[in-house]
Amino acid sequence: MIKNENSDREAKVLAQHIHMSVFKARRVIWRGRTFMIKNENSDREAKVLAQHIHMSVFKARRVIDQIRGRSYEETLMILELMPYWASYPILKLVYSAAANASHNMGLNEADLFISKAEVNRGAIVKKLRPRARGRSYIIKKTTCHIKIFLKEKSKI
């Protein structure tokens, strides 16, 4: 079979086009170097971020570690039955992330699971409390930032 040079070029161009559309990569030049960055839009996920929540990072992480990787319905049951005060703001965040997924992306709430959840330290608010003999003690109010990502289960 005789191959035409034009057909080879077209095949290469088509292969490059298919590769780029599948991975949705883009080229970024930074400090003279070229990098290919894959956009993660193919995995649709709803995310929610709450900043400056008045609780300790360790107390929030204790609750977040229990729900990471679980389904949406199971997460709601766990958070409603947990005896910790930190579970209430996290429950509100999970509700909000599910509402974002269903309203903005059209995802079904029954197919969602917690793909990623993280708690980071926020600002520390410092107050002075007056004490005896003109002294003062410092009171530290810790805050944290909570991120929750919901992703749709793959249908295999």
VMD Tcl script that draws the C-alpha trace (Angstrom):
set ca {
  {0.00 0.00 0.00}
  {1.37 3.39 -1.00}
  {1.07 6.10 1.62}
  {0.59 9.69 0.72}
  {2.62 12.31 2.60}
  {-0.45 14.48 3.02}
  {-2.38 11.67 4.68}
  {0.50 11.12 7.12}
  {0.51 14.81 8.01}
  {-3.25 14.81 8.46}
  {-3.01 11.73 10.66}
  {-0.37 13.40 12.83}
  {-2.39 16.59 13.13}
  {-5.51 14.59 13.98}
  {-3.62 12.53 16.58}
  {-2.28 15.71 18.16}
  {-5.75 17.25 18.16}
  {-7.30 14.19 19.78}
  {-4.53 14.05 22.39}
  {-5.00 17.70 23.26}
  {-8.78 17.43 23.47}
  {-8.70 14.32 25.64}
  {-6.25 15.68 28.19}
  {-7.19 19.35 27.78}
  {-3.58 20.33 28.31}
  {-2.16 23.77 27.86}
  {1.37 25.00 27.44}
  {2.77 27.42 29.98}
  {6.13 29.14 29.63}
  {7.64 30.13 32.96}
  {11.20 31.43 33.38}
  {12.22 30.19 29.96}
  {10.92 26.65 30.52}
  {7.88 25.08 28.92}
  {5.44 23.08 31.01}
  {2.34 21.13 30.01}
  {-0.42 21.52 32.57}
  {-3.42 19.24 32.53}
  {-6.71 20.90 33.35}
  {-8.72 18.83 35.77}
  {-12.09 19.87 34.37}
  {-12.75 16.35 33.15}
  {-13.34 15.30 36.77}
  {-16.20 17.54 37.77}
  {-16.16 18.27 41.46}
  {-18.00 20.74 43.63}
  {-15.98 22.54 46.23}
  {-16.79 24.72 49.17}
  {-14.49 26.80 51.37}
  {-15.26 28.26 54.77}
  {-12.78 30.69 56.22}
  {-12.25 32.00 59.74}
  {-14.35 29.38 61.55}
  {-13.91 29.90 65.30}
  {-12.63 26.49 66.32}
  {-9.36 24.73 66.77}
  {-7.76 23.00 63.81}
  {-7.36 19.79 65.80}
  {-11.04 19.66 66.77}
  {-12.11 20.19 63.15}
  {-9.63 17.59 61.84}
  {-11.02 15.02 64.26}
  {-14.40 15.30 62.51}
  {-13.04 15.68 58.95}
  {-10.98 12.50 59.27}
  {-14.18 10.54 59.92}
  {-15.96 11.68 56.73}
  {-13.14 11.73 54.18}
  {-13.85 9.29 51.32}
  {-17.44 8.50 52.38}
  {-20.62 8.88 50.36}
  {-22.84 11.94 50.73}
  {-25.71 10.18 52.57}
  {-23.34 8.36 54.90}
  {-21.56 11.63 55.66}
  {-24.83 13.31 56.62}
  {-25.73 10.48 59.00}
  {-22.29 10.51 60.62}
  {-22.25 14.28 61.11}
  {-25.78 14.45 62.53}
  {-25.00 11.77 65.13}
  {-21.53 12.93 66.16}
  {-21.38 14.40 69.68}
  {-18.82 17.09 68.75}
  {-19.65 20.76 68.36}
  {-17.32 20.96 65.35}
  {-19.59 18.70 63.30}
  {-22.30 21.39 62.91}
  {-20.36 23.87 60.71}
  {-18.93 20.96 58.71}
  {-22.47 19.62 58.17}
  {-23.49 23.02 56.81}
  {-20.49 22.96 54.45}
  {-21.36 19.49 53.13}
  {-24.95 20.63 52.49}
  {-23.62 23.68 50.65}
  {-21.21 21.65 48.53}
  {-24.01 19.24 47.55}
  {-26.25 22.18 46.63}
  {-23.44 23.60 44.47}
  {-23.00 20.24 42.76}
  {-26.68 19.76 42.01}
  {-27.49 23.35 41.03}
  {-24.37 24.51 39.19}
  {-23.13 21.24 37.67}
  {-26.29 19.15 37.46}
  {-24.84 16.26 39.47}
  {-27.04 13.81 41.36}
  {-26.68 14.06 45.15}
  {-27.03 10.29 45.57}
  {-23.88 9.69 43.48}
  {-21.62 12.13 45.35}
  {-18.80 11.31 47.75}
  {-16.25 13.35 49.69}
  {-13.19 13.18 47.45}
  {-11.01 15.57 49.43}
  {-11.42 17.40 52.72}
  {-8.80 19.49 54.45}
  {-8.53 21.80 57.43}
  {-5.90 24.52 57.58}
  {-4.94 26.93 60.32}
  {-6.36 30.43 60.08}
  {-5.59 33.69 61.81}
  {-5.30 33.86 65.58}
  {-7.30 36.67 67.20}
  {-5.53 37.94 70.31}
  {-7.30 39.75 73.13}
  {-6.02 41.12 76.42}
  {-7.76 40.26 79.66}
  {-7.16 42.58 82.61}
  {-5.73 40.88 85.69}
  {-4.74 41.94 89.18}
  {-2.14 44.64 89.91}
  {-2.39 46.23 86.46}
  {-1.28 43.19 84.52}
  {-2.93 41.60 81.53}
  {-3.10 38.08 80.14}
  {-3.44 37.29 76.48}
  {-6.40 35.23 75.21}
  {-5.88 33.50 71.85}
  {-8.94 32.71 69.74}
  {-7.90 30.24 67.04}
  {-9.61 30.01 63.65}
  {-9.43 27.53 60.81}
  {-10.21 27.25 57.10}
  {-12.14 24.19 55.90}
  {-12.24 22.95 52.28}
  {-14.53 20.15 51.13}
  {-14.57 18.67 47.62}
  {-17.46 16.50 46.40}
  {-17.00 14.32 43.33}
  {-19.36 12.04 41.45}
  {-18.78 8.29 41.74}
  {-17.53 6.75 38.52}
  {-20.04 4.41 36.94}
  {-18.13 1.30 35.98}
}
mol new
graphics top color blue
foreach p $ca { graphics top sphere $p radius 0.5 }
foreach p [lrange $ca 0 end-1] q [lrange $ca 1 end] { graphics top cylinder $p $q radius 0.2 }
display resetview
